[in-house]
């Protein structure tokens, strides 16, 4: 089951990179950035998953040598990455809106040509 998560994360990252490199529409480039972010988040969460692990919230009396925890660090990193990704997406979309307002197009080739 873990292999499916890694393959899915790799597919999302590759598809996102393809969208950023091959597409000329700025909205599609922003969507590609989001796909790379989602793939990286899936990869981090999958790496931190332990089958049979429990949440690391126990009192001292419940701990013993057989207790098996899920690592909370990847989950915290993913939560931080989701917030940062939302901010980057919002900033990118506002930049795309300003470029559309300034140049009248979202095609990167035409914007380059109009710039000089």
MIBA-685707 format. One line per field, with one value per residue: residue number from 1; x, y, z of N, C-alpha, C, O, CB in turn. Coordinates in Angstrom, 2 decimals, decimal comma. Glycine has a CB too. Layout:
// residues N
seq (NUM | ...)
n.u (X | ...)
n.v (Y | ...)
n.w (Z | ...)
ca.u (X | ...)
ca.v (Y | ...)
ca.w (Z | ...)
c.u (X | ...)
c.v (Y | ...)
c.w (Z | ...)
o.u (X | ...)
o.v (Y | ...)
o.w (Z | ...)
cb.u (X | ...)
cb.v (Y | ...)
cb.w (Z | ...)
This chain:
// residues 116
seq (1 | 2 | 3 | 4 | 5 | 6 | 7 | 8 | 9 | 10 | 11 | 12 | 13 | 14 | 15 | 16 | 17 | 18 | 19 | 20 | 21 | 22 | 23 | 24 | 25 | 26 | 27 | 28 | 29 | 30 | 31 | 32 | 33 | 34 | 35 | 36 | 37 | 38 | 39 | 40 | 41 | 42 | 43 | 44 | 45 | 46 | 47 | 48 | 49 | 50 | 51 | 52 | 53 | 54 | 55 | 56 | 57 | 58 | 59 | 60 | 61 | 62 | 63 | 64 | 65 | 66 | 67 | 68 | 69 | 70 | 71 | 72 | 73 | 74 | 75 | 76 | 77 | 78 | 79 | 80 | 81 | 82 | 83 | 84 | 85 | 86 | 87 | 88 | 89 | 90 | 91 | 92 | 93 | 94 | 95 | 96 | 97 | 98 | 99 | 100 | 101 | 102 | 103 | 104 | 105 | 106 | 107 | 108 | 109 | 110 | 111 | 112 | 113 | 114 | 115 | 116)
n.u (0,82 | 2,01 | 3,68 | 2,00 | 1,32 | 3,82 | 4,26 | 2,07 | 2,69 | 5,10 | 4,10 | 2,40 | 4,28 | 5,88 | 3,94 | 3,24 | 5,68 | 5,91 | 3,68 | 4,53 | 6,78 | 6,12 | 3,71 | 2,20 | 0,33 | -0,31 | -2,01 | -2,13 | 0,51 | 0,60 | -1,17 | 0,37 | 2,44 | 1,04 | 0,42 | 2,97 | 3,51 | 1,46 | 2,22 | 4,71 | 3,87 | 2,34 | 4,38 | 5,95 | 4,16 | 3,70 | 6,25 | 6,49 | 4,67 | 3,80 | 2,95 | 0,52 | 1,17 | 0,52 | -1,08 | 1,11 | 0,34 | 0,28 | 0,05 | 2,48 | 2,11 | 1,01 | 2,98 | 5,21 | 7,71 | 6,78 | 5,29 | 4,39 | 4,92 | 3,63 | 5,55 | 5,45 | 6,65 | 6,85 | 4,13 | 3,68 | 5,44 | 4,19 | 1,73 | 2,63 | 3,71 | 1,39 | 0,10 | 2,01 | 2,05 | -0,57 | -0,40 | 1,61 | 0,30 | -1,86 | -0,47 | 0,80 | -1,41 | -2,45 | -0,40 | -0,60 | -3,10 | -2,50 | -0,64 | -2,31 | -3,99 | -2,16 | -0,88 | -2,86 | -3,01 | -2,45 | -0,53 | 2,76 | 4,71 | 3,76 | 3,74 | 6,46 | 7,27 | 5,92 | 7,17 | 9,68)
n.v (-1,19 | 1,18 | 1,65 | 2,50 | 5,05 | 6,35 | 6,14 | 7,61 | 10,13 | 10,67 | 10,73 | 12,98 | 15,00 | 14,85 | 15,39 | 17,98 | 19,35 | 19,02 | 20,56 | 23,10 | 23,50 | 22,93 | 24,18 | 27,22 | 28,94 | 31,04 | 30,45 | 27,66 | 27,11 | 27,93 | 26,06 | 23,78 | 24,30 | 23,98 | 21,24 | 20,07 | 20,83 | 19,43 | 16,80 | 16,67 | 17,01 | 14,67 | 12,81 | 13,40 | 12,86 | 10,14 | 9,11 | 9,49 | 7,75 | 4,97 | 1,67 | 0,33 | 2,01 | 4,35 | 7,39 | 9,87 | 10,55 | 10,11 | 9,28 | 9,10 | 6,70 | 4,99 | 4,33 | 1,90 | -0,55 | -1,70 | 0,13 | 1,77 | 4,46 | 6,89 | 9,03 | 12,42 | 14,63 | 14,72 | 15,17 | 17,67 | 19,20 | 18,90 | 20,17 | 22,79 | 23,17 | 23,08 | 25,45 | 27,35 | 26,74 | 27,49 | 30,25 | 30,91 | 30,17 | 31,96 | 34,40 | 34,01 | 33,84 | 36,40 | 37,86 | 36,87 | 37,91 | 40,67 | 40,71 | 39,95 | 42,14 | 44,16 | 43,36 | 42,13 | 39,46 | 35,95 | 34,34 | 33,26 | 33,57 | 35,69 | 37,74 | 38,01 | 38,89 | 41,33 | 42,75 | 43,47)
n.w (0,00 | 0,65 | -1,49 | -3,50 | -2,63 | -2,83 | -5,59 | -6,50 | -5,41 | -6,75 | -9,37 | -9,25 | -8,77 | -11,10 | -13,07 | -12,30 | -12,69 | -15,45 | -16,26 | -15,44 | -17,05 | -19,77 | -20,46 | -21,61 | -20,65 | -17,95 | -15,78 | -15,89 | -15,26 | -12,60 | -11,54 | -11,98 | -10,18 | -7,81 | -7,99 | -7,73 | -5,12 | -3,73 | -4,33 | -3,04 | -0,39 | -0,05 | -0,29 | 1,98 | 4,10 | 3,66 | 4,07 | 6,81 | 7,90 | 9,92 | 9,87 | 12,01 | 14,05 | 16,73 | 17,84 | 19,19 | 21,89 | 25,03 | 28,52 | 31,18 | 32,58 | 30,71 | 28,92 | 27,60 | 26,71 | 24,38 | 23,03 | 20,09 | 18,12 | 15,79 | 13,83 | 14,61 | 13,41 | 10,46 | 9,93 | 11,09 | 9,53 | 7,03 | 7,49 | 7,87 | 5,32 | 3,75 | 4,48 | 3,66 | 0,93 | 0,19 | 0,56 | -1,31 | -3,67 | -3,66 | -3,87 | -6,33 | -8,06 | -7,75 | -8,92 | -11,53 | -12,19 | -12,23 | -14,34 | -16,46 | -16,46 | -17,11 | -19,57 | -21,07 | -21,78 | -21,06 | -21,99 | -21,95 | -23,93 | -25,50 | -23,61 | -23,13 | -25,64 | -25,81 | -23,84 | -24,75)
ca.u (0,00 | 2,89 | 4,25 | 1,01 | 1,47 | 5,05 | 4,04 | 1,17 | 3,44 | 6,02 | 3,30 | 1,97 | 5,44 | 6,26 | 2,89 | 3,38 | 6,86 | 5,54 | 2,80 | 5,30 | 7,77 | 5,60 | 2,53 | 2,47 | -0,69 | 0,17 | -2,87 | -1,68 | 1,79 | 0,26 | -1,74 | 1,52 | 3,12 | 0,22 | 0,58 | 4,27 | 3,34 | 0,65 | 3,03 | 5,71 | 3,16 | 2,02 | 5,64 | 6,37 | 3,24 | 3,93 | 7,52 | 6,33 | 3,66 | 4,25 | 1,79 | 0,31 | 1,55 | -0,56 | -0,78 | 2,09 | -0,27 | 0,10 | 0,59 | 3,66 | 1,72 | 0,63 | 4,15 | 6,00 | 8,68 | 6,11 | 4,52 | 4,89 | 4,34 | 3,80 | 6,39 | 4,63 | 7,40 | 6,39 | 2,79 | 3,82 | 6,04 | 3,18 | 0,79 | 3,31 | 3,83 | 0,08 | -0,13 | 2,93 | 1,58 | -1,74 | 0,07 | 2,31 | -0,71 | -2,58 | 0,43 | 0,99 | -2,63 | -2,57 | 0,56 | -1,19 | -4,16 | -1,85 | -0,08 | -3,44 | -4,43 | -1,13 | -0,56 | -4,05 | -2,88 | -1,81 | 0,47 | 4,09 | 5,44 | 3,29 | 4,18 | 7,89 | 7,36 | 5,44 | 8,09 | 10,77)
ca.v (0,00 | 2,34 | 1,87 | 3,27 | 6,45 | 6,88 | 6,28 | 8,75 | 11,36 | 10,88 | 11,11 | 14,36 | 15,88 | 14,85 | 16,10 | 19,40 | 19,89 | 19,10 | 21,72 | 24,34 | 23,65 | 22,82 | 25,00 | 28,64 | 29,71 | 31,26 | 29,74 | 26,27 | 27,08 | 28,01 | 24,75 | 22,87 | 24,55 | 23,34 | 19,79 | 19,73 | 21,00 | 18,32 | 15,59 | 16,71 | 16,77 | 13,25 | 12,09 | 13,60 | 12,13 | 8,71 | 8,75 | 9,50 | 6,78 | 3,67 | 0,78 | -0,15 | 3,03 | 5,11 | 8,81 | 10,01 | 11,28 | 9,16 | 9,68 | 8,30 | 5,37 | 4,16 | 4,01 | 0,72 | -0,78 | -2,17 | 1,22 | 2,10 | 5,74 | 7,50 | 10,23 | 13,62 | 15,69 | 14,89 | 15,74 | 19,10 | 19,80 | 18,94 | 21,23 | 24,05 | 23,25 | 23,39 | 26,88 | 28,08 | 26,52 | 28,32 | 31,64 | 31,04 | 30,11 | 33,23 | 35,43 | 33,75 | 34,20 | 37,87 | 38,30 | 36,54 | 38,89 | 41,93 | 40,54 | 39,99 | 43,53 | 44,97 | 42,96 | 41,66 | 38,05 | 35,07 | 33,54 | 33,75 | 33,99 | 37,02 | 38,70 | 38,24 | 39,67 | 42,68 | 43,41 | 44,06)
ca.w (0,00 | 0,71 | -2,81 | -4,25 | -2,21 | -3,41 | -7,03 | -6,67 | -5,12 | -7,86 | -10,54 | -9,05 | -8,93 | -12,51 | -13,80 | -11,97 | -13,38 | -16,86 | -16,43 | -15,30 | -18,11 | -21,13 | -20,72 | -21,79 | -19,95 | -16,57 | -14,84 | -15,89 | -14,55 | -11,17 | -11,20 | -11,90 | -8,90 | -6,78 | -8,08 | -7,14 | -3,67 | -3,23 | -4,41 | -1,96 | 0,87 | 0,01 | -0,05 | 3,38 | 4,99 | 3,47 | 4,71 | 8,26 | 8,33 | 10,44 | 10,01 | 13,37 | 15,02 | 17,36 | 18,05 | 20,28 | 23,00 | 26,12 | 29,82 | 31,55 | 33,03 | 29,56 | 28,11 | 27,87 | 25,66 | 23,16 | 22,44 | 18,76 | 17,76 | 14,47 | 13,96 | 14,38 | 12,71 | 9,08 | 9,93 | 11,36 | 8,33 | 5,98 | 7,83 | 7,55 | 3,86 | 3,20 | 4,69 | 2,78 | -0,43 | -0,05 | 0,43 | -2,59 | -4,72 | -3,66 | -4,39 | -7,76 | -8,77 | -7,79 | -9,92 | -12,83 | -12,44 | -12,60 | -15,68 | -17,39 | -16,50 | -17,75 | -20,93 | -21,78 | -22,16 | -20,07 | -22,70 | -21,57 | -25,13 | -25,89 | -22,59 | -23,40 | -26,86 | -25,55 | -22,92 | -25,50)
c.u (0,86 | 3,48 | 3,30 | 1,11 | 2,72 | 4,90 | 3,12 | 1,86 | 4,40 | 5,27 | 2,83 | 3,12 | 5,85 | 5,23 | 2,96 | 4,56 | 6,60 | 4,66 | 3,58 | 6,24 | 7,11 | 4,45 | 2,91 | 1,43 | -0,28 | -0,70 | -2,46 | -0,34 | 1,54 | -0,35 | -0,61 | 2,30 | 2,36 | 0,37 | 1,91 | 4,19 | 2,55 | 1,43 | 4,09 | 5,06 | 2,81 | 3,27 | 6,07 | 5,48 | 3,46 | 5,23 | 7,38 | 5,33 | 4,29 | 3,02 | 1,68 | 0,69 | 0,34 | -0,13 | 0,16 | 1,55 | -0,60 | 0,57 | 1,74 | 3,27 | 1,36 | 1,82 | 4,80 | 6,92 | 8,01 | 5,31 | 5,19 | 4,17 | 4,52 | 4,58 | 5,57 | 5,35 | 6,97 | 4,98 | 2,84 | 4,44 | 5,03 | 2,14 | 1,38 | 3,42 | 2,50 | -0,21 | 0,76 | 2,49 | 0,35 | -1,35 | 0,78 | 1,32 | -1,48 | -1,73 | 0,66 | -0,23 | -2,84 | -1,58 | 0,04 | -2,30 | -3,57 | -1,23 | -1,17 | -3,94 | -3,45 | -0,97 | -1,77 | -4,00 | -2,24 | -0,76 | 1,86 | 4,90 | 5,04 | 3,72 | 5,65 | 8,08 | 6,94 | 6,41 | 9,27 | 11,90)
c.v (1,26 | 2,66 | 2,71 | 4,75 | 7,08 | 7,09 | 7,46 | 10,07 | 11,69 | 11,33 | 12,56 | 15,34 | 15,98 | 15,61 | 17,61 | 20,05 | 20,01 | 20,32 | 23,03 | 24,57 | 23,76 | 23,76 | 26,47 | 29,53 | 29,83 | 30,57 | 28,27 | 26,11 | 27,11 | 26,68 | 23,71 | 23,05 | 23,90 | 21,83 | 19,33 | 19,81 | 19,83 | 17,01 | 15,53 | 16,46 | 15,29 | 12,42 | 12,21 | 12,81 | 10,62 | 8,27 | 8,69 | 8,49 | 5,49 | 2,78 | 0,25 | 0,85 | 3,76 | 6,56 | 8,96 | 10,85 | 10,26 | 9,79 | 8,74 | 6,88 | 4,44 | 3,74 | 2,71 | 0,50 | -1,18 | -1,05 | 1,68 | 3,36 | 6,06 | 8,79 | 11,49 | 14,72 | 15,82 | 15,49 | 17,24 | 19,82 | 19,91 | 20,02 | 22,60 | 24,24 | 23,58 | 24,87 | 27,71 | 27,93 | 27,34 | 29,78 | 31,86 | 31,02 | 31,41 | 34,35 | 35,24 | 34,15 | 35,70 | 38,45 | 38,02 | 37,54 | 40,24 | 41,85 | 40,57 | 41,42 | 44,41 | 44,66 | 42,47 | 40,22 | 37,28 | 34,18 | 34,12 | 34,20 | 35,40 | 38,08 | 39,02 | 39,13 | 41,12 | 43,46 | 44,03 | 43,12)
c.w (0,00 | -0,66 | -3,66 | -3,89 | -2,81 | -4,92 | -7,31 | -6,43 | -6,26 | -9,12 | -10,43 | -9,27 | -10,40 | -13,34 | -13,54 | -12,66 | -14,88 | -17,12 | -16,34 | -16,47 | -19,50 | -21,44 | -20,78 | -21,10 | -18,48 | -15,53 | -14,75 | -15,18 | -13,04 | -10,71 | -11,09 | -10,61 | -7,76 | -6,79 | -7,49 | -5,61 | -3,08 | -3,28 | -3,32 | -0,60 | 1,03 | 0,30 | 1,42 | 4,33 | 4,87 | 4,13 | 6,23 | 8,79 | 8,81 | 10,59 | 11,44 | 14,43 | 15,57 | 17,51 | 19,24 | 21,44 | 24,09 | 27,41 | 30,17 | 31,96 | 31,87 | 28,72 | 28,56 | 26,68 | 24,33 | 22,47 | 21,14 | 18,27 | 16,28 | 14,69 | 13,67 | 13,58 | 11,24 | 8,98 | 10,18 | 10,16 | 7,20 | 6,26 | 7,53 | 6,04 | 3,21 | 3,33 | 3,77 | 1,33 | -0,77 | -0,23 | -0,90 | -3,75 | -4,81 | -4,23 | -5,89 | -8,57 | -8,80 | -8,80 | -11,33 | -13,17 | -12,86 | -13,99 | -16,74 | -17,55 | -17,28 | -19,24 | -21,74 | -22,23 | -21,01 | -20,72 | -22,43 | -22,77 | -25,56 | -24,88 | -22,80 | -24,62 | -26,63 | -24,66 | -23,66 | -25,59)
o.u (0,49 | 3,75 | 3,74 | 1,00 | 2,68 | 5,38 | 3,35 | 1,64 | 4,50 | 5,74 | 2,84 | 2,94 | 6,13 | 5,60 | 2,76 | 4,45 | 7,01 | 4,87 | 3,31 | 6,47 | 7,52 | 4,24 | 3,83 | 1,64 | 0,06 | -0,20 | -2,44 | -0,09 | 2,20 | -0,06 | -0,65 | 2,77 | 2,96 | 0,43 | 1,96 | 4,73 | 2,93 | 1,32 | 4,34 | 5,63 | 2,97 | 3,21 | 6,50 | 5,97 | 3,42 | 5,30 | 8,09 | 5,16 | 5,21 | 2,13 | 2,67 | 0,55 | -0,72 | 1,04 | 0,01 | 2,23 | -1,66 | 1,39 | 1,93 | 4,02 | 1,40 | 1,68 | 4,93 | 6,91 | 8,61 | 4,71 | 6,39 | 2,96 | 5,44 | 4,30 | 5,03 | 4,69 | 6,75 | 4,69 | 2,11 | 4,03 | 5,02 | 1,72 | 0,70 | 3,24 | 2,47 | -0,72 | 0,29 | 2,55 | 0,23 | -1,92 | 0,59 | 1,48 | -1,74 | -2,22 | 0,69 | -0,11 | -3,36 | -1,90 | 0,22 | -2,43 | -4,10 | -1,29 | -0,98 | -4,28 | -3,86 | -0,93 | -1,70 | -4,86 | -1,60 | -0,17 | 2,11 | 5,71 | 5,89 | 4,04 | 6,06 | 8,93 | 7,53 | 6,46 | 9,80 | 12,92)
o.v (2,28 | 3,83 | 3,54 | 5,60 | 8,23 | 8,09 | 8,23 | 11,03 | 12,84 | 12,21 | 13,29 | 16,38 | 17,07 | 16,39 | 18,41 | 21,17 | 20,98 | 21,05 | 23,97 | 25,72 | 24,59 | 24,10 | 26,92 | 30,73 | 28,83 | 30,16 | 27,69 | 25,08 | 26,39 | 26,22 | 22,85 | 22,08 | 23,34 | 21,21 | 18,30 | 18,97 | 19,29 | 16,19 | 14,48 | 15,77 | 14,73 | 11,44 | 11,22 | 12,17 | 9,91 | 7,18 | 7,91 | 8,38 | 4,97 | 3,10 | -0,23 | 0,57 | 3,79 | 6,90 | 8,23 | 11,76 | 9,62 | 10,71 | 7,70 | 5,94 | 3,22 | 2,87 | 2,45 | 1,28 | -1,01 | -1,29 | 1,94 | 3,34 | 5,57 | 9,54 | 11,61 | 15,66 | 16,94 | 16,24 | 18,00 | 20,93 | 20,91 | 20,72 | 23,47 | 25,34 | 24,29 | 25,49 | 28,67 | 28,90 | 27,85 | 30,47 | 32,89 | 31,76 | 31,92 | 35,18 | 36,23 | 34,73 | 36,23 | 39,43 | 38,85 | 37,95 | 40,88 | 42,82 | 41,15 | 41,85 | 45,30 | 45,57 | 42,41 | 39,78 | 37,84 | 33,34 | 35,30 | 35,12 | 36,20 | 39,21 | 40,17 | 40,01 | 42,04 | 44,69 | 45,05 | 43,43)
o.w (-0,58 | -0,96 | -4,45 | -4,77 | -3,25 | -5,46 | -8,25 | -7,17 | -6,68 | -9,84 | -11,42 | -9,90 | -10,90 | -14,22 | -14,45 | -13,16 | -15,51 | -18,10 | -17,09 | -16,85 | -20,31 | -22,60 | -20,09 | -20,98 | -17,84 | -14,48 | -13,66 | -14,57 | -12,28 | -9,60 | -10,21 | -10,02 | -6,84 | -5,74 | -6,82 | -4,90 | -2,04 | -2,37 | -2,73 | 0,24 | 2,11 | 1,04 | 2,02 | 5,26 | 5,88 | 4,70 | 6,88 | 10,00 | 8,17 | 11,37 | 12,00 | 15,62 | 14,95 | 17,33 | 20,23 | 21,92 | 24,05 | 27,41 | 29,52 | 31,71 | 32,03 | 27,86 | 29,75 | 25,73 | 23,27 | 21,42 | 21,10 | 18,05 | 15,62 | 15,62 | 12,57 | 13,12 | 10,79 | 8,05 | 9,54 | 9,82 | 6,48 | 5,33 | 6,99 | 5,54 | 2,21 | 2,40 | 3,15 | 0,57 | -1,88 | -1,08 | -1,55 | -4,71 | -5,90 | -5,00 | -6,63 | -9,64 | -9,79 | -9,48 | -12,23 | -14,32 | -13,77 | -14,75 | -17,81 | -18,66 | -18,02 | -20,07 | -22,97 | -22,99 | -20,13 | -20,03 | -22,65 | -22,65 | -25,94 | -25,26 | -22,66 | -24,64 | -27,20 | -24,73 | -23,21 | -26,19)
cb.u (-0,93 | 4,01 | 4,55 | -0,42 | 1,53 | 6,22 | 3,44 | -0,01 | 4,20 | 6,82 | 2,10 | 1,40 | 6,64 | 6,41 | 1,51 | 3,51 | 8,10 | 4,82 | 1,68 | 6,09 | 8,73 | 5,16 | 1,47 | 2,51 | -2,09 | 0,24 | -4,37 | -1,58 | 2,69 | -0,73 | -2,79 | 2,43 | 3,27 | -1,24 | 0,48 | 5,39 | 2,63 | -0,64 | 3,70 | 6,44 | 1,89 | 1,37 | 6,75 | 6,33 | 1,78 | 3,97 | 8,60 | 5,92 | 2,68 | 4,99 | 1,88 | 1,07 | 2,51 | -0,94 | -2,08 | 3,37 | -1,57 | 0,85 | -0,52 | 4,41 | 0,53 | -0,36 | 5,16 | 5,09 | 9,66 | 5,19 | 4,39 | 4,68 | 4,94 | 2,41 | 7,62 | 4,19 | 8,91 | 6,41 | 1,91 | 4,68 | 7,24 | 2,49 | 0,39 | 4,71 | 4,37 | -1,01 | 0,14 | 4,38 | 1,28 | -2,74 | 1,00 | 3,36 | -1,67 | -3,03 | 1,78 | 1,31 | -3,83 | -2,31 | 1,91 | -1,74 | -5,03 | -0,78 | 0,70 | -4,58 | -4,60 | 0,20 | 0,47 | -4,29 | -2,05 | -2,86 | 0,17 | 4,85 | 5,20 | 1,77 | 3,93 | 8,61 | 6,51 | 4,07 | 8,59 | 11,22)
cb.v (0,00 | 2,11 | 0,53 | 2,75 | 6,54 | 5,95 | 4,98 | 8,61 | 11,24 | 9,59 | 10,17 | 14,54 | 15,38 | 13,42 | 15,56 | 19,57 | 19,00 | 17,82 | 21,71 | 24,31 | 22,48 | 21,42 | 24,77 | 28,97 | 29,03 | 32,75 | 29,87 | 25,74 | 28,28 | 29,18 | 24,31 | 23,09 | 26,06 | 23,71 | 19,34 | 20,67 | 22,34 | 18,18 | 15,51 | 18,07 | 17,61 | 12,79 | 12,64 | 15,10 | 12,48 | 8,37 | 9,75 | 10,85 | 6,50 | 3,83 | -0,40 | -1,39 | 4,03 | 4,50 | 9,62 | 10,64 | 12,08 | 7,85 | 9,66 | 8,98 | 5,47 | 4,90 | 5,15 | -0,53 | -1,86 | -3,32 | 2,40 | 0,91 | 6,84 | 7,77 | 10,15 | 14,18 | 15,40 | 13,56 | 15,05 | 19,33 | 18,98 | 17,58 | 21,13 | 24,09 | 21,93 | 22,57 | 27,26 | 27,58 | 25,06 | 28,18 | 32,00 | 29,92 | 28,95 | 33,59 | 35,39 | 32,27 | 33,52 | 38,47 | 37,59 | 35,10 | 39,08 | 42,30 | 39,24 | 39,06 | 44,08 | 44,77 | 41,89 | 42,51 | 37,90 | 34,22 | 33,51 | 32,67 | 33,01 | 37,04 | 38,15 | 36,90 | 39,03 | 42,63 | 42,41 | 45,33)
cb.w (1,20 | 1,72 | -3,50 | -3,97 | -0,69 | -3,11 | -7,61 | -5,74 | -3,80 | -8,15 | -10,70 | -7,64 | -8,08 | -13,03 | -13,41 | -10,49 | -13,12 | -17,30 | -15,38 | -14,01 | -18,09 | -21,38 | -19,63 | -23,26 | -20,09 | -16,28 | -15,26 | -17,32 | -14,98 | -10,89 | -12,26 | -13,09 | -8,64 | -6,97 | -9,54 | -7,68 | -3,36 | -4,04 | -5,76 | -1,95 | 0,94 | -1,30 | -0,99 | 3,74 | 4,65 | 1,98 | 4,33 | 8,69 | 7,19 | 11,81 | 9,01 | 13,57 | 14,39 | 18,74 | 18,27 | 19,76 | 22,54 | 25,84 | 30,94 | 32,71 | 33,99 | 28,70 | 28,16 | 28,15 | 26,09 | 23,50 | 23,44 | 17,76 | 18,61 | 13,75 | 13,02 | 15,70 | 12,78 | 8,37 | 10,98 | 12,62 | 7,88 | 5,85 | 9,31 | 8,18 | 3,30 | 3,90 | 6,17 | 2,96 | -0,65 | 1,11 | 1,59 | -2,75 | -4,48 | -2,24 | -3,64 | -7,99 | -8,13 | -6,38 | -9,71 | -12,83 | -11,17 | -11,58 | -15,76 | -16,90 | -15,07 | -17,05 | -20,90 | -22,95 | -23,45 | -19,37 | -24,23 | -20,83 | -26,28 | -26,03 | -21,16 | -23,61 | -27,95 | -24,89 | -21,87 | -24,90)
